[in-house]
Amino acid sequence: MKLYGDDLDVLAQKANEMAKIIETIPGVGDVNPERTAGLPQMTVRYNRERLLNMD
């Protein structure tokens, strides 16, 4: 499953809540929410004009 949002703390909390619910389903194997809280982030902003005019 994918869970989207801007607040990483809320996403981590909701991912753990979802994992606990999913683990109760018979036949489910490993459930491992991806860790996002506390991980470094990098924002990349492309200069599209420069990319399109690379001669």
C-alpha positions as CSV (number, residue, x, y, z in Angstrom):
1,M,0.0,0.0,0.0
2,K,1.1,3.6,-0.5
3,L,0.2,6.4,1.9
4,Y,0.8,9.9,0.8
5,G,1.0,13.2,2.6
6,D,3.2,16.1,3.6
7,D,3.6,15.5,7.4
8,L,6.1,12.7,7.8
9,D,5.3,12.2,11.5
10,V,1.6,11.6,10.7
11,L,2.5,9.3,7.8
12,A,4.7,7.2,10.1
13,Q,1.9,7.0,12.7
14,K,-0.7,6.0,10.2
15,A,1.6,3.5,8.5
16,N,2.1,1.7,11.9
17,E,-1.6,1.8,12.5
18,M,-2.2,0.3,9.1
19,A,0.4,-2.4,9.7
20,K,-1.2,-3.5,12.9
21,I,-4.6,-3.9,11.1
22,I,-3.1,-5.7,8.1
23,E,-1.2,-8.1,10.4
24,T,-4.6,-9.4,11.7
25,I,-5.6,-10.7,8.3
26,P,-5.2,-14.5,8.0
27,G,-2.6,-15.5,5.5
28,V,-0.7,-12.2,5.6
29,G,3.1,-12.6,5.5
30,D,5.6,-10.0,6.6
31,V,4.3,-6.5,7.2
32,N,7.1,-3.9,7.3
33,P,6.1,-0.2,7.1
34,E,8.8,1.8,5.3
35,R,10.6,4.1,7.6
36,T,10.3,7.7,6.6
37,A,10.5,9.6,9.9
38,G,13.9,10.8,10.8
39,L,15.4,10.1,7.3
40,P,17.2,12.9,5.5
41,Q,15.3,14.5,2.6
42,M,16.4,16.3,-0.5
43,T,14.3,18.5,-2.7
44,V,15.4,18.8,-6.3
45,R,14.2,21.7,-8.4
46,Y,14.9,21.3,-12.1
47,N,15.7,24.2,-14.3
48,R,13.6,22.9,-17.2
49,E,14.6,25.6,-19.6
50,R,18.2,24.8,-19.2
51,L,17.6,21.1,-19.4
52,L,15.7,21.5,-22.7
53,N,18.4,23.7,-24.2
54,M,21.5,21.6,-23.4
55,D,23.4,21.8,-26.7
